[in-house]
Amino acid sequence: MFRPKNVLDTVNTAICFENRCGNKHVKGQFDGICLFKKPCTSSDWAVSNRAYLGHTDSVEDIQWSPTEPTVFISVSSDHSIRVWDVRAPISSGSMLTVPEAHPADINVASWNKLQALNLLTGGDDGTLRIWDLRLVHSCYSGKKSNYGSVPAYTHLFDYHKKPITSVEWHPNDAGVFVATCEDDQATFWDISLEQSEQELKQSNESSSNHEADEEDLGIPVQLLFVHGGQTELKEAHWHPQVPGLVFTTALNGYNVFRTCNI
């Protein structure tokens, strides 16, 4: 059994194991530092001499790249997203930095395993943002940053009004994800669904009673399902072997269910 030494020397706020070998991981700390670790003996862990510095506040979540075994991202209470490569020299810092990815603390992130260019984040502002890493690279890499000129995210959902507590992409459908929020809702989304302006116009014209449509009610067309009934909902995960089956955990227990439309 591995017994890491000095694990209480600071507050550890995030951890993520690399999926391929399963024996190395990165942990994030309250002081904003990310540390790379791997086992060196049967009872100890080797800490890399590289401390990944850059965040100015607590690291809230870490995700390894689904395609690059040396690349990971970190999100922080300093509102930023940083992309790191463990092969890079210490002096180079993060490969990419999105300085104000959210207007508040970024709590969670999920890297799409089926579409590795898509990164999903959720923050204290209640918004869900999907980032195209190609746009992130074009906007924030190099000496001449295009920060602020073109948003690097492709989708922004502000349905929730309280902090997001977890997000996770569907393991079998590249466009579907689940999110949980402090408003005690678990929401299911499909970003492949879009409603054209013409369809929206026709929908409005066909409403004989002039009732508010979903857009007027603030319900995005991409929102598939809302699950409620739990208190202080904290986390949701897809079952890795049963498509569409979801586990959610909260203060008053956990639910296991499958929606009819996923």
VENMO-V505591 format. One record per run of one state. SS is the DSSP state (hx for helix, st for strand, lp for the rest). FROM is the first residue (numbers start at 1). TO is the last residue. If there is no record, write none. Layout:
SS,FROM,TO
SS,FROM,TO
//
This chain:
lp,1,11
st,12,17
lp,18,23
st,24,29
lp,30,33
st,34,39
lp,40,44
st,45,52
lp,53,58
st,59,64
lp,65,70
st,71,76
lp,77,80
st,81,85
lp,86,89
hx,90,92
lp,93,95
st,96,98
lp,99,105
st,106,111
lp,112,117
st,118,123
lp,124,127
st,128,132
hx,133,140
lp,141,152
st,153,157
lp,158,163
st,164,169
lp,170,175
st,176,181
lp,182,185
st,186,190
lp,191,196
hx,197,205
lp,206,222
st,223,227
lp,228,234
st,235,238
lp,239,244
st,245,250
lp,251,252
st,253,258
lp,259,262
//
